[in-house]
Amino acid sequence: MAKGSSGFLERRFQLQAHGTDVRTEVLAGVTTFLTMAYIIFVNPGIVSSAVPEMPFQAVMIGTVASAILATAIMALYANYPVALAPGMGLNAYFAFTVVGAMGVPWQTALGAVFISGVLFILLTLSRVREMVIDAVPGSLKGAIGAGIGFFIAFIGLKNGGIVVSDPATFVALGDFSEPGTLLAVIGVIITGALMAMRVKGSILYGIAATAVIGMLMGIVPWPERLVRLPTFADWAPVFGKFDLRGALSLGLLEIVFAFFFVDLFDTVGTLIGVAKQGGFLDERGRLPRARQALMADAVGTVGGAFFGTPTVTSYIESAAGIAAGGRTGLVGLVVAGCFFLSLFFTPVIEAIAMAGTAVATSPVTAPALILVGSLMVKAVLDVKWDDASEAIPAFVTMIAMPLTYSIATGISLAFILFPIFKLVSGRGKEVHWIMYVLALMFVLRFIFL
């Protein structure tokens, strides 16, 4: 890279102050992108399968556009290495529950997503969301980070076929003679060995090596072609088609609240988790530039509704780039650039992101998630294990995230238990008043949602 451009990036992202350099940030950005590239195909696959009126190609372009918008804002406005895209879980709720089961027109459902995004913007400007992050006690911050680590590792184990469902025990060890599972194990060994040798970019190199081995094994398909050019006609069926008036007239309060609630705490949990991993929290356990970071997913959600896709949120896969050494918004800028290029190279990205068998759905990227999860678990050291009033809620959030397959549910349970145990132990004054409000909201969530 030219010295002048390198100097500009140094000034813009303060690379030296964050203990990183351009090469490390680029490698971290590509690593993050590869671990979350599946969303380019999974999100439109979920939406279009339940809502045929939203064509796969159109939603795919909307997915990429919303990821570029939100991630670029996070990079340039907040200077954090966190990538964003339409959220898993929320897309299924949008497609199968709101549009499918409830019969709400998809345009109106997008209008509800738009309203939830506007609410996010207003709450972010009023510092409410920032106050929520600051109110979370240190033990729960550590537990959330570790819980997300367990969650990421569990996703990787499941995607790699190393852990499978079992009717008797719920989960069991997978079949290592199955090609996809074997490839995932090989990937864990290769990537883990590179990490043990402290090779910079080891996670990215591990993904690349696993993909090549998968091609040789016949698991990862060789791309039939390299380039596929998108057109605006492909995007037109969903672009700008959200129905704001319909959403307001129907009074979709429950739907808006569901979009709003889940995204709020998914984002808070993800930011706390990756901030703990990357060392971004200050000495008081607060996240600097939290308002800017939260604004990224708020604007991303509004833009995503306009582009034709469900709620945008921060991605836990960002931890892969942080584990690769990424520390600044340059990582996000690289991720946004990769998303843009993916519009033209979808055959190659699809081969890597969606490679798999009936047992292992993503054996190429699964090893990265498993190993990143192992790095995040060290946050358990921040939990006050000798204090039951903090240890029990911390344990619940860590165990609930992977077992309920939801960051928001793990946080919900912990936020309910923490004030209760503090009150019964006569230490209720140690709890921030916001925690009491959130505990009540979470109880109402479990009752009514």
N, C-alpha and C positions, 0 to 999 in steps of 0.2 A: 504494500500500500504506500502511496506517495506520502512524503513527509508532511506536505501541507494539509492533506486530508486527515492524516493521523493527528496533527496538531489541532485541527478543528474538532475532531471527536474527543480529544483529551479535554479541551476547554468546555465543550458542550456537556459531557457526561462525567467529568472529573474522575477519570480512570485511575490515575495514580493515587488520589486521595482514598479511593476505594480498594486499593491494592490489586489492581487488575490491569490488563492491557487489551489492545484491539484484537489480537489473535485469540486470546482466551474468551473474550466476549462473543466473537463470531462463532467459535466452536460451541460455546454454551447455547447460543441462539439456535444453531442448527440442531443441537441435541434436543432442546425443548420442543422444537417444531416436529422432529421425527417422532417423539413420544406422544404427541397429541395430534398428529396428522390424520389419525383415524377419524376425527370429528368431521373432516371434509366429506367423508362418505357415510359415516354412521348417522349423523344428524339428518341429512336429506333422506337416507334410507328409512329411518323411523317415521319421519313426517310424511313422506310420500306414500309409504305403505298403508298408513291409516287415513291419509287425506289425498286421494288420487288427483284431486283438483290442483294440488301443489306439486308440479312435476319435479322429479329428482334433480335434473340439471339446473332448474331455476333455484331450488332451495340450496343446492350446492354452491352456486355463485353467491347467493345471499349469505351463506355460512362463512365463506371466505371473506366477503366484503365486511361483514360485521366484526370478524376476528381482526382484520387489518385495522379498522377504525379504532376499536377499543384498545388493542395492543399498542398501537402507535401513540394514543393518548397517554397510556400508562408509561410508555418509554419517554416521551418528550415532556410531559407535564409533571409526572411523579418521579421519573428517573429510577424506577424499580424494574428488576428483571423478571417481571410477572407477565405471562401471556393470558389472553382472554379469548373466549369463543362461546358459541351457544352451549348452554349447560346440559349435560346428561341428566336424566331424571325429569328435569323441567320440560325437555322436548317430548318425552313420553307422556307426561301429564297433559301437555298442550294437545298432542295428537290423539291419544287414545281416550283420555278422560273428557277434556273440555269439548273437543270437536266430535270425537267418536261417540262416547257414552252420553254426554249431555246434549249433543246435537246443536251446539253453538256454531254458526258459520265461521269458517276459518278466518275470514277477513275480520270478523268481530272479535275473535280470539286474539288476533294480532293487535287489535285496538286495545284489548285489556293488557297485553304485554307493554304496549306503548304507555298506557296510563301508569303502570307500575314503575316504568323507567322514569317518568316525570316525577313521581313521588320520591324516587331515589335521589334525583337531582335536588329537589327541595330539601330533603332531610340532610343531604350532604352539605348543602350551602348553609344550613342552620347548625351544622356540627353535631347533629344527633348521632349519626353513624360513627363519627370519630369518637364521640363520648362513650359509645358502646365498647369500642376497642380498648379505650383507656380504663374503663371500669372493670375489665376482666382481671381478676387477681393473678399474680405470678404463677401460682401452682397450676391454675387452669390453663394459662398460656402454654406452659410446658406440656401439660397433658394433651392439649389440642394438637400441638406440634407432633408429639409422639403418636397420638391416635391417628393422625393423618398418615404418618409413616407406616403404621400397621395396615391402614386402609389401602395405601398405595401398594404395599407389598402383597396384600391379599388379592388386589385386582391383578397384579402381575402373575401371581401364582395361579389364579383362575384362568387368565388369558393364555397362559402357557401350558395349561392342562396338567400342571404339577399337583394342583389340588382340584378335586372334582366333587360333584354332588353325590350323595349316597342316601338311599331311602331309610337306612337304619341309623346312621350316625350323622346325617346331614352333609358332612364333608368327609373325604377320604383321600389318600394318596393316589395320584394318577398312575396311569400305565406307562412306564418308561420305555416300553417297546413301541409305543405309538410315535410315529415320526415327528409330529409337531411337538410333543412333549420332550422328546429327545433333543430336538433342536433348541428348545427353550433352556434345557439343562446345559447344553453345550454353550449357549450364549451367556448363561450365568457364570460358568467357569472361565470363559474367555474374558468377559468384562470384569469379573472379580479379580482375575490375575493382573489385568492391566491396572486396575485401581490399587492393588497391593503393591505394584511396582511404581506407583505414583506417576503414571503416564498422563500428561495433560491431554484432555479430550478423550479419556479412556471410555467413557460411556458412549460417545459418538462413534469411536472406532469399534467398540463392541457391537453396536447396532449394525454398522456396515459389514463387519466380519460375519455376523450371524446371518445377515441377508444373503451374502454370497454363498455361504454354506447351505442355506435353505434353497437357493436356486440349484445348486449342485445336487441336492437331495430330492429335488422335484417338488418341494413344498411351496416355495416362493416362485410364482410364475415369472418367466422372463417377459418383460413388457413387449407387447406386439408392435408398439411404436412409441416414440419418445414424446411427440408433441401432439396436442389436441387443442385447437384454437377455439376459445369461447366467443360468443356473440351476444349482443344485448337482447336479441330476439329470444335467446335461451333463458334470460333472466326476466323478461317482460311479464310472464304470468303471475309473478308474486311481487314484483318491485312496486312499492308505493300503494299496495292494494289494501292496507289495513283500514278498518272501518271504525274510526274513533267515535263518530256519532252513534253508531249501533251499540258500541260497548257502553257508552254513557246512558243510552236510553234503556238498555236491558238491565242496568243496575247490577253488573256482574261483580258485586263487592267481594263475594267469597273467592271467585277466581282471581281477581286482582290481588287479594290478600295472600292467596297461596303463592302466586308468582313472586310477590313482594317478599313474603316471609322467608321462603326457602332460599331465595337468592341472597337476601340480606345476610343470613348466617352461614351460608356456604362461602360467600365472599369474605366475611369476617374471619371464619375459621381458616380459610386458605391463606389469607394475608398474615394472620398470626403464625401459622405453621411455617410458611416459607421465610417470614421475618426472623423467627427463632433460628431456623437453619442457616440463614445468610448473615446473622449477626446484625440485623438492621434495627432492632429495638434499642432505645436509649437506656441510660442507667436507671431510669424509673419504670422501665418496662413498656414505654409508649412507642408507637410507630411514628417517626417523623414523616411529614408530608402525607399523613393518612387521608386527609381530605382530598388531596389530588389523586391518590390511588383509588379511593372510593368513587370519585367522579368518573374515572375511566369506565367502570362497568355500568354506571348509571347512564352515561351518554351512549355507551355501547348497546345497552338494552333498547334505548329509544331509537338509535340508528338501526339496530337489528330488526325491530318491528317494521321500520320503513323498508328495509332491504328484503323482508319476507322470511324472517326466521324467529324462533322463540327466544326467550330470555338469554342474554349474554352474561357470563360470570367468569371470575378468575379461575384458572386451571391449576389443580394440584400438580400436574405434570411439569409446571414451572420449576419444581424442586429438582428435576433432572438437570436443568441448565445451571441451577445454583450449585448443585453437587459437582458440576463440571468446572466451576470456578466463576460463573457469571455473577456480577455484583451491581451492574448499572442498567439503565434504560437502553443501552446499546444492544443488549441481549434482545429486548423486546422489538427494537427496530429491525434486527436481523430476522426475528420470527415473523414480523409483519411482511418483510421482503420475501421470505420463503413462502408465505401464504399467497402473495401476489404471483410469484413464479409458479406456484402449484396450479394456478388456473391454466397454464400452458403445458404443464408436465404431469397432468393427472394420471396418465397411464403408469408412470414410474412410481409416483406416490402411492397410488392404489395398490400396486404390487407389494410394496413394503408394509404399508399400514394395515392392509386387509388380508395379508397372507395367513393361511391357517388351514386347519382340518376340522373335522366334526368335533374333535376334543379340544384342540388348542386353537383359539381364535386369533391370537396375535403373538405367535412365538418369537417374532423378530424383536419387537419392542418390549415384550414381557420381562426379559432379564433386566432392562434398565429400570423398570418400575420396582422390581424386587429389591435391587441393590440401593436405589435411592431411598426406599422405605427403611432399609437398614441404617442408613445414615441419619435419618430424621428421628429415629427412636431415642437417640442420645438426649433428647429434650426431657426425658423422664427425670433426669438429674435435677431439674428445676422444681420438681414437686416436693413439698414438705411431707415426706412419707411418715414421719414420726408424729404427725398431727392428723388424727382420724377425720376431723372436720374438713380437711382439705384433701387427704389421701383418698377417701372413698369417692367423692365426686370426680376426682382426677382419674381414678381407676375405671369408673363407670364410663366416662367419655372416651377413654382409650379403647375399652373393650366393645363399646356400643357402635363405634364408627364402622369397623369392619363387619361386625355381626349383623347390623341392620342395613349395611351398605349405604350409609348416609352420614355425611359430616354434620348436617343440620340436626339430625336426631341425637347424635352423640353430644353435641353442644346443649341441646334442649334438656336432656336428662341431667347433665352436670349443673346447668344453671338453676334447675329446680332444687337439686339436692344441696348445693353449696349454701344458700341462705338458710335452709331448714336446719342443717347440722350446726351452723354457726349460732342460730337462735337457741336451739336446745342446749348448747354448751355455754350459753350466757355471754356469747361474744358477737351478738348481732350488730353491734356498732362497727365492727371491722368490715362489714359488707357495704359496698357503695349502694346508694339508694337505687341506682339504675338496675342493679342486679335483682332487687326485689320486684321492680316493674317487669323486668324480663322474665323472671320466674313465673309471675302471674300470667304473662302473655303465653308462655310455653304451656302452662297448664291448660289454658283456653284452647291452645292449638291442638293438644291431644284430645280434648273433649269434642271440639267442633270440626276439626279438619282430619 
